[in-house]
Amino acid sequence: SKKLSFLIKSGNDQFYIKKGKWKVTEPIIVNGNLNINDEVELAFGNDALLIVKGSIKIIGNKKNPIKLTSINDSWKGIYVISQNKDKSFLKNVIIENINFTRLGILSLTGGISFYNSDIEINNLYILNSLAEDALNIINSNYKINGLKIKNTNSDGVDFDFSNGLISNSNFDNIGGDAIDFSGSVADIKNTIIRNVEDKAISVGENSKIRIDNAYINQTSIGVVSKDGSETFITNSNIYDVKKYAVMTYFKKNFYTIPKMEISDTIIENPKLVLRQINTLMKIDNNEIKEKNINIKKLYEK
């Protein structure tokens, strides 16, 4: 397409975008690996999106990050899918005004989605997401350092059947859950989560998550461990929560017992601790008393 004249093929399955500020008014679909380096800015139209069937490398400069934004109010975001887990890299990047993707039979809830694509992120700022998940990582391994997500309609980041590390990250003004895990194994370190409509960290569906040095405040619910999951919290602060600071419960009763162990952590209001019957919760090696609770009622808006 003449409109995509800035997209250059440089070898077998290798593509790059020329330096400059470009307006994108139609989908970019790359069958291969896409490289976006310094001095590139892309502004996407409402129906434009970026699909990469391979890996993506967006490497910006710390003083001058690469910016992917919208021409108008929003655009359809990024979808990276790999056949053999090619590794993608995002470094010093700002992505804003993303919405979910519908293109033919393709329907995605994430504004930025990585499927079967290992990913390393350093200093990524996602601002003003209208998607169900600002970032969705599925069936992938990841290493995330310096992720900042601010102003989302719904969830911040959703990990499905993915394993990795999140460190030195920040979530602010999140319309759903800040971090949501399903079938995943992860460590969260040195992370600030605040102004969250639902849960700061939701651990579900046989996930195993270790949280160290998290700072959680101004949220409806702090940390939840549900449906066969194991959650370990150390050296953290949870305060100014509307409903509960920490919870263990079943949402789907066919899973095994969910567990949570908490140590060296400040919970501002110890009364806002909830352990459903037949779940496990310990705080500084002391078992929390079980309660009979109606989880369906909890999920009613």
C-alpha positions as CSV (number, residue, x, y, z in Angstrom):
1,S,0.0,0.0,0.0
2,K,1.2,3.5,-0.9
3,K,-0.1,4.6,2.5
4,L,2.4,2.3,4.2
5,S,5.5,3.5,2.2
6,F,7.3,4.0,5.5
7,L,7.3,0.2,6.1
8,I,10.5,-1.3,4.5
9,K,11.4,-5.0,4.0
10,S,15.1,-5.4,4.7
11,G,15.7,-9.1,4.3
12,N,14.0,-12.5,4.8
13,D,11.1,-11.9,7.2
14,Q,12.7,-8.6,8.5
15,F,10.9,-5.3,8.3
16,Y,11.5,-1.8,9.8
17,I,9.9,1.6,9.8
18,K,11.7,4.6,8.5
19,K,12.6,7.4,10.8
20,G,10.0,10.1,10.9
21,K,6.4,10.9,12.1
22,W,3.9,8.9,10.2
23,K,0.1,8.7,10.1
24,V,-1.3,5.2,9.8
25,T,-4.9,5.0,8.4
26,E,-5.1,1.3,7.7
27,P,-3.9,-1.9,9.4
28,I,-0.2,-2.7,9.3
29,I,0.1,-6.5,9.0
30,V,3.7,-7.8,9.1
31,N,4.5,-11.5,8.2
32,G,7.9,-11.6,9.9
33,N,9.9,-9.5,12.4
34,L,9.3,-5.8,12.8
35,N,11.9,-3.3,14.1
36,I,11.1,0.2,15.2
37,N,14.0,2.2,16.3
38,D,14.8,5.8,17.4
39,E,13.2,8.9,15.9
40,V,9.9,7.2,14.9
41,E,6.4,8.3,15.9
42,L,3.3,6.6,14.6
43,A,-0.2,8.1,14.9
44,F,-3.0,5.6,14.1
45,G,-6.5,6.2,12.8
46,N,-9.6,4.8,14.6
47,D,-9.6,1.5,12.5
48,A,-5.8,1.1,12.2
49,L,-3.8,-1.4,14.2
50,L,-0.5,-3.3,14.1
51,I,-0.4,-7.1,13.7
52,V,3.0,-8.8,13.7
53,K,3.2,-12.5,12.9
54,G,6.7,-13.0,14.3
55,S,8.5,-10.7,16.8
56,I,8.5,-7.0,17.4
57,K,11.4,-4.8,18.6
58,I,10.5,-1.2,19.6
59,I,13.7,0.3,21.0
60,G,13.5,3.9,21.9
61,N,15.9,6.4,23.6
62,K,15.3,7.1,27.3
63,K,15.3,10.9,26.7
64,N,13.2,10.5,23.5
65,P,10.9,7.5,23.8
66,I,9.2,6.0,20.7
67,K,5.5,7.1,20.7
68,L,2.6,5.2,19.3
69,T,-0.6,7.3,19.6
70,S,-3.9,8.0,17.9
71,I,-4.9,10.5,15.3
72,N,-8.3,11.0,16.9
73,D,-9.6,9.5,20.1
74,S,-8.3,5.9,19.9
75,W,-6.8,3.2,17.7
76,K,-7.0,-0.6,17.6
77,G,-3.7,-1.5,19.3
78,I,-1.0,-4.1,18.8
79,Y,-1.2,-7.9,18.3
80,V,1.9,-10.0,18.2
81,I,1.7,-13.7,17.5
82,S,4.6,-16.1,17.1
83,Q,4.7,-19.6,15.8
84,N,7.9,-20.5,17.7
85,K,8.1,-18.0,20.6
86,D,10.3,-15.5,18.8
87,K,11.4,-12.9,21.5
88,S,10.0,-9.4,21.4
89,F,11.5,-6.3,23.0
90,L,9.9,-3.0,24.1
91,K,12.2,-0.4,25.5
92,N,11.5,3.3,26.2
93,V,8.1,3.3,24.5
94,I,4.9,5.3,25.1
95,I,1.7,3.8,23.8
96,E,-1.6,5.7,24.3
97,N,-5.3,5.7,23.5
98,I,-5.5,2.0,22.6
99,N,-8.8,0.2,22.1
100,F,-9.6,-3.5,21.6
101,T,-9.3,-5.2,18.2
102,R,-11.9,-6.6,15.9
103,L,-10.7,-7.4,12.4
104,G,-12.7,-10.1,10.5
105,I,-12.7,-13.2,12.7
106,L,-10.0,-11.7,14.9
107,S,-11.4,-10.4,18.2
108,L,-9.0,-9.5,21.1
109,T,-9.8,-8.0,24.5
110,G,-6.2,-6.5,24.9
111,G,-5.1,-3.2,23.6
112,I,-1.7,-4.7,23.4
113,S,-1.6,-8.5,23.1
114,F,1.3,-11.0,22.9
115,Y,0.4,-14.6,22.1
116,N,3.0,-17.4,22.2
117,S,5.6,-14.6,22.0
118,D,8.2,-14.2,24.7
119,I,8.6,-10.6,25.7
120,E,11.1,-8.3,27.5
121,I,9.8,-4.9,28.5
122,N,11.9,-2.0,29.9
123,N,10.2,1.4,30.5
124,L,6.9,1.0,28.8
125,Y,4.2,3.6,29.5
126,I,0.6,2.7,28.6
127,L,-1.7,5.7,28.9
128,N,-5.5,6.0,28.4
129,S,-6.6,2.4,27.5
130,L,-10.2,1.8,26.4
131,A,-9.6,-2.0,26.0
132,E,-10.7,-4.7,28.4
133,D,-7.0,-5.3,29.2
134,A,-4.4,-2.6,28.4
135,L,-1.8,-5.3,28.1
136,N,-2.6,-9.1,27.6
137,I,0.2,-11.7,27.7
138,I,-0.9,-15.2,26.7
139,N,1.1,-18.4,26.7
140,S,4.4,-16.5,26.9
141,N,7.4,-16.0,29.1
142,Y,8.2,-12.4,30.1
143,K,10.5,-10.1,31.9
144,I,9.0,-6.7,32.7
145,N,10.8,-3.8,34.4
146,G,9.5,-0.3,34.6
147,L,6.0,-0.8,33.3
148,K,3.7,2.1,33.9
149,I,-0.1,1.9,33.2
150,K,-2.3,4.9,33.9
151,N,-6.0,5.6,33.1
152,T,-7.7,2.5,32.0
153,N,-11.4,1.7,31.3
154,S,-10.9,-1.8,32.7
155,D,-7.9,-4.0,33.6
156,G,-4.3,-3.0,33.5
157,V,-2.4,-6.2,32.6
158,D,-3.8,-9.7,32.2
159,F,-1.5,-12.7,32.2
160,D,-2.9,-16.0,30.9
161,F,-0.8,-19.2,31.2
162,S,2.3,-17.1,31.2
163,N,5.4,-17.0,33.5
164,G,7.7,-14.2,34.4
165,L,8.8,-11.3,36.5
166,I,7.3,-7.8,37.0
167,S,9.5,-5.3,38.8
168,N,9.8,-1.6,39.5
169,S,6.3,-0.9,38.0
170,N,3.5,1.5,38.6
171,F,-0.3,1.2,38.1
172,D,-2.6,4.2,38.6
173,N,-6.2,5.0,38.0
174,I,-7.3,1.5,36.9
175,G,-10.9,0.9,36.0
176,G,-10.9,-2.9,36.7
177,D,-8.1,-5.1,38.2
178,A,-4.6,-3.7,38.0
179,I,-2.9,-7.1,37.6
180,D,-4.8,-10.3,36.8
181,F,-3.3,-13.8,36.6
182,S,-4.8,-17.1,35.3
183,G,-2.8,-20.3,35.1
184,S,0.4,-18.4,35.6
185,V,3.6,-18.3,37.7
186,A,5.2,-15.0,38.5
187,D,7.1,-12.7,40.9
188,I,6.1,-9.1,41.5
189,K,8.8,-6.9,43.0
190,N,9.0,-3.2,44.0
191,T,5.6,-2.2,42.5
192,I,3.2,0.6,43.4
193,I,-0.6,0.1,42.7
194,R,-3.1,2.8,43.5
195,N,-6.5,4.2,42.6
196,V,-8.0,0.8,41.5
197,E,-11.8,0.3,41.0
198,D,-11.6,-3.5,41.6
199,K,-8.6,-5.6,42.8
200,A,-5.0,-4.5,42.9
201,I,-3.8,-8.1,42.3
202,S,-6.1,-10.9,41.3
203,V,-4.5,-14.4,41.4
204,G,-6.7,-17.2,39.9
205,E,-7.0,-20.5,38.2
206,N,-4.0,-22.4,39.7
207,S,-1.5,-19.5,39.6
208,K,1.5,-19.3,41.9
209,I,2.5,-15.7,42.6
210,R,5.1,-14.2,44.9
211,I,4.7,-10.5,45.8
212,D,7.5,-8.6,47.5
213,N,7.7,-5.0,48.4
214,A,4.3,-4.0,46.9
215,Y,2.7,-0.7,47.9
216,I,-1.1,-0.9,47.5
217,N,-3.6,1.9,48.3
218,Q,-6.9,3.4,47.3
219,T,-8.3,0.2,45.9
220,S,-11.6,-1.6,46.4
221,I,-9.8,-4.9,47.2
222,G,-6.1,-5.5,47.7
223,V,-4.9,-9.0,46.9
224,V,-7.1,-12.0,46.1
225,S,-6.0,-15.7,45.9
226,K,-8.7,-17.9,44.4
227,D,-9.4,-21.2,42.6
228,G,-6.4,-23.3,43.4
229,S,-3.9,-20.5,43.5
230,E,-1.0,-19.9,45.9
231,T,-0.1,-16.4,46.8
232,F,2.9,-15.3,49.0
233,I,3.1,-11.7,50.1
234,T,6.2,-10.2,51.9
235,N,7.5,-6.8,52.9
236,S,4.4,-5.0,51.6
237,N,1.9,-2.3,52.5
238,I,-1.8,-2.4,51.9
239,Y,-4.0,0.5,53.1
240,D,-6.9,2.7,52.3
241,V,-9.0,-0.2,50.8
242,K,-12.8,0.0,50.5
243,K,-13.8,-3.6,50.9
244,Y,-11.0,-6.1,51.8
245,A,-7.2,-5.9,52.0
246,V,-6.6,-9.6,51.3
247,M,-9.0,-12.5,50.4
248,T,-9.0,-16.2,49.8
249,Y,-12.0,-17.8,48.2
250,F,-13.5,-20.0,45.5
251,K,-15.1,-18.4,42.4
252,K,-15.2,-21.7,40.6
253,N,-15.6,-24.6,43.0
254,F,-14.0,-27.3,40.8
255,Y,-10.5,-26.0,41.6
256,T,-8.4,-27.1,44.6
257,I,-8.0,-25.1,47.8
258,P,-6.6,-21.5,47.3
259,K,-3.9,-20.4,49.7
260,M,-2.3,-17.2,50.8
261,E,0.7,-16.6,53.1
262,I,1.6,-13.1,54.3
263,S,4.6,-12.0,56.3
264,D,6.3,-8.7,57.3
265,T,3.4,-6.8,55.7
266,I,1.5,-3.8,57.0
267,I,-2.3,-4.1,56.6
268,E,-3.8,-0.9,57.8
269,N,-7.1,-2.4,58.9
270,P,-6.7,-6.0,60.1
271,K,-10.5,-6.4,60.1
272,L,-10.5,-6.2,56.3
273,V,-9.1,-9.7,56.0
274,L,-11.3,-12.5,54.6
275,R,-10.8,-16.2,54.4
276,Q,-13.6,-18.2,53.0
277,I,-14.4,-21.6,54.5
278,N,-12.2,-24.4,53.1
279,T,-9.5,-22.0,52.0
280,L,-6.1,-21.3,53.6
281,M,-4.7,-18.0,54.9
282,K,-1.9,-17.3,57.2
283,I,-0.5,-13.9,58.4
284,D,2.9,-14.1,60.1
285,N,2.2,-17.9,60.6
286,N,-1.1,-17.3,62.3
287,E,-4.1,-18.9,60.7
288,I,-7.0,-16.5,59.9
289,K,-10.4,-17.5,61.1
290,E,-12.7,-18.9,58.3
291,K,-15.9,-17.2,57.3
292,N,-19.0,-18.2,55.3
293,I,-19.3,-15.7,52.5
294,N,-21.4,-15.3,49.4
295,I,-18.9,-14.8,46.6
296,K,-21.7,-14.3,44.0
297,K,-22.7,-11.2,45.9
298,L,-19.1,-10.0,45.9
299,Y,-19.1,-10.0,42.1
300,E,-22.4,-8.1,41.8
301,K,-21.9,-4.6,40.5
